[in-house]
Amino acid sequence: MDLDWQRVRERYTVFADDAVVALNKPAGISVTGERHDTDLVEVAQAAGTQVYPVHRIDKVTSGLVLLATDLAAHGQLTRQFTKQTARKAYLAIVSGADLPDRGELDLPLSVGRKNRVRIAAPREAIRCEDTRWFVEDADLLPTKNYPSLTRFSTVTRRGDHALLALEPVTGRRHQIRVQLAWIGHPILGDPLFDRTATHPRTHLHSWRLRLDADWLTPPVLDLEAIPDPAFWAPLTDDVDESAAFLHTATQQLGGF
């Protein structure tokens, strides 16, 4: 994808100051470390701007990406992700409308063959009790595993699809995508798990971020990236209805 940093800034900036740049990244653009395509860090460097990713979202995921232009700010912000004090919210449209109104995915991850992320237990070992999905310690695979916790609420159901608002407490690679797929609710359009090939993009969106930022007054970085119309396509093409979905999701998050 041919990108120009100035056009990226003009088109996708959600917030910017002397310390950070927050972008509403389209699906299909990598943040950094892409082998075959240009990524945002490269594009910025080519324009003479050094940026430092505070966190990463997958290439196929749209939404908020926070980049630091100041190393002190970068350190302050990344520590909050490491300590799990940064608050994050995602939106996902998934297959299947039978999820509860609220739930918790307490499913550790591991890395399997070909560096693929998986649940650290056999699929048949996953249990659900009181809207909490988990595996017993005795069922964990004999390999290194990473505790991974995601909380979700169901915003709306439409046919065989559901819109979820998700808060990943941990921030593992592919966490939301893998956990949802392994409980039988893959994200629509996910190239790893959606075998229908009927959706041209992955319907996962990095929606909101809240972090402490001592250089601001008040000292809080509170960010939101509104999904574009393509995200909502499996549910609605009505702008007012998608705005209503966001309002409901905000209420369900509570205090974000």
N, C-alpha and C positions, 0 to 999 in steps of 0.2 A: 504494500500500500504506500503510495507516494504522499508524504506528509511534509508540511512546512510548519515550523514551530510558531511563527507569528499567526498563521491561520488557525492552528490548534488553540492558541491562547485566546484569540478573538472569538472563536466559535464555541469553545467548551469550558471556559473558565467559570467556576462557581464562586471562588473567592481567591484573592491574591493580596499579599502585602510584601514587605521586604524580607520576610522569613520563609513564606510558604506559597505554593500555588496548588489549589484544589481544582481538579478537572472533572467534568461529567463525561467520562470516556465512552465512546461508542463501542459496542461489541465488535470484535475482530481486530483490535489494536492491542499490542502487547505493551506492558509497562517497562520491562527490562529483561535482558537475557534471552531474547528470541534469536534462534539460530538462523532462520531463513528470511524473516521479515524485519523491517525497520521497527524499532520500538521507541517509546516516548523519550527515554533517556538519551538515546542516540540522536533523535531529532533535535532535542534541546542542545546537545553538545555541538551539533553541526551548525547551530545558530549562535554559538558562543556562550551558551548558558549552561552552567553545571547544576543539575538537579539531583537530589538524593531521595529515592523512594522511602517514604515513611512506612508503607505497607504495600502489599501487592494484591491485585485481583487477577483472575485468569484472563487470558486473551479473549475467551468467548463471553466473558461477563462484562456487562456495561455498568456505568455508574461511577461513583466517587473514587478518585485516586488522589491521595495527598502526597505531594512532592515538596521537599524542603529545598530552599535555596541558601539557607544558613545552617552551618554545621551545628551550632549550639541548639538551635530549634530542632534540628533533626534528632539529636541525642535525647532531648527532653521528650519528644513525641514517641520515638521508637521504644523508649523505656516503658511507656504506658501500654503499648501493645505487648511487650514482653511480660509485664506484670499483670496483664489482663484487666487493667483499669480503664482502658479505652472502651467506650461504648459504641457498638456497631449494629446497624440494622440493614437487612437485605430484604428484597422482595423476590419471590419466585412463583412462577406458574407451573404447577405440577400435574402429572397424570393421576387421575383418581380423585373423587370428591368425598371419600369416606373417612378422611382424617378428622380427629376431634377438634373442638373449638380451640383448645390449647394442648400443647404437648412438649415433651422433652426428649431429645435424642442424646442419650448418654452412652455413646458407642465409640470405643477406642479404635484408632486407626493404626495400620501398619503398612509397610511397603512390600508389595509382592513382586511377582515376575515382571521383567521389563520396566521396573521402577514405577509400577502402577500402585496407586493408593487403594486400599481395601479396608473393610472392617477387620479387626484383628481377631476374628473368630469365624467359624463356619456360618454360612447364612442361616442354616436351620437352628443355630443356637441363639439367634436374636429373639428376645422375649419382650412382650408389652404388658405392663401392669399399671393400672391407674394413669394411663396416657403417658407413661414413661417407657421408652424403648431402651433396652440394656442387654448385656451379656454377663453371665456369671464368670467369676475369675477362673473357675475350673475349665471353662470352655475356651479361654484365650489360647491362641496359637503360640507355640514355643519360639517366639521371635520378639524383637523389641516392639513395643506398642506405645502409642501416644494417647493419653486420655483426651477425649474430645467431646465437648458438650455444646449443644445447640438447643435453644428454646424457640418455640414457634407458636403463632396463633393463626387460625384460619380466618382470613378477611372476608372471602366470599367463595361461593361454589357456583359453577356455571357448567351445566351438563356433566361431562366426565372430567372436568378440570377444577382445580382450586387455586386461589391466590393465597399465598402464605406471607406473613411478615415474620422474619427470622432474626434472632439475636445470637450469633455465635460467641459463646463465652471464651472459648479457646479459638485460635486462629490457624488451624492446620491447613496444609495444602489440600485443595479439593474437598474440604470438610463437608460443606453443605451438600455438594453434588453427590458425594459418595454416600453419606448417611441417608439422604432421601431415596436414592436409587436402591439401596440395600433393604429398605423397609417396604419397597414396592411402589414408590411414588417418584419416579425419575422426573427431573426438570425437563419441560418440553424443549426440544431442540438440542439437548445436550449431546454432543458428538460421542461422548464416552458411553452413554447409557440409554438414550432414546433411539430405539431401532426403527421407528416409524418413518423417518426421513420426510416428514410432512411439515416441518417447521424450519424456516430458513435461518433462524438465529436461536441462540440459547436464551431462555427466558429467566435469567438470573440477573439481578440488578443490585449493585451496591448503593444503598439508598441514603443512609444517614451515618454521621460520625460525630461523636462528642469527645473532646479531649481537653485537658488543662493546657493553657498556653499563657505563661506568665508575662509575656510581652504585650498582651492585649488588655483592654479595659472594657468590661469585666474580663478576668483572665481565663476565658473559655473559648474554645474553637468549636462552634456548633454549626455543622454543615449538612446540607440536604441537596441531593441531585434528583430532579424530577425525571422519570423515565420518558423516553420518546414514544410516539404513537406505535411504533413497531413492537415495542414490548407488550403493549396491551392487546395486540391483534387477536390472540386466541380467546379473549374475553369480550372485548367491546371495541368499537370504533368511535364511540361517543366521548368527547372530551370531558363533558360534565360528569359522566359516569365514572371515568377513570379518576377524576379529581375527588369524587365521593369515596372511591376505594381508598385513596391515599388518606383522606380524613378519617375513615374508619380504622385504618392501620395505625395511624398516629394515636388515636384514642386507645387502641389495644396495647400499644407499647407502654403507655402510662409513664408520665414524668420524663420522657426523653427530651 
